[in-house]
Amino acid sequence: MPTESAGAALLSAAGLSLERGGRELFRDLSFAVQPGQLVQIEGPNGAGKTSLLRILAGLSRYGFGGSVQRHAPQLYLGHHAAVKALLTPRENLAWHVAGECAHSDLEIESALERVGLYGYEDVPSMTLSAGQHRRVNLARLYLSSSPLWLLDEPFTAIDKSGVAELEQLLVSHVEGGGAIVMTSHQPLQVAYRVEYLSLRAGLAA
């Protein structure tokens, strides 16, 4: 479990609880995420992993108790790709990262190539598959300057070689002083300490 010491935390949570449909998903979760931490949220389907991640990202404002403080800029990638169908992958990526800093066309093309979208940069996104939409979303990681990454199932629709490259990117991010909180149905195969925040069915572990 991530440390409960606030210190130089990038994110801290206190007393988080969530009930949905009359069922308690988790309660009294308190923790802090420090630079250099790679945290994987674990639990069975329906345990509240995605709900917790959305609470941490500030996207769920009702129906939970406790508090979350974010002490650094964050990047949130949800399970569903935020891709505008009428824009090309290049235009989608440029739009998503515009609020952080300026990126050249070459940098955007390189990010798309690294997620397997070489040759698709300028086609309408409506012609791409759901898996390719996910890859457009993941390309944001290669351009992000946010120290805190909140990732919901980032390996979905990625092949074996793509998973290995993405895992290395995650390690590089935390080794560089960033932090990651993520969900994943598969164990991380990385040479780095992974910390776990476990949600049992109905309760926080």
Buried (B, 14 or more C-beta within 10 A) or exposed (E): EBBEEBEEBBBBBBEBBBBEEEEBBBBEBBBBBBBBBBBBBBBEEBBBBBBBBBBBBEEBEEEBEBEBEBBBEBBBBBBEBBBBEEBBBBBBBBEBBEEBEEBEEEBBBBBBBBBBBEEBBEBEBEEBEEEBBBBBBBBBBBBBEBBBBBBBBBBBBBEEEBBEBBBEBBBEBBEEEBBBBBBBEEEBEBEBEBBEBBBEBBBBE
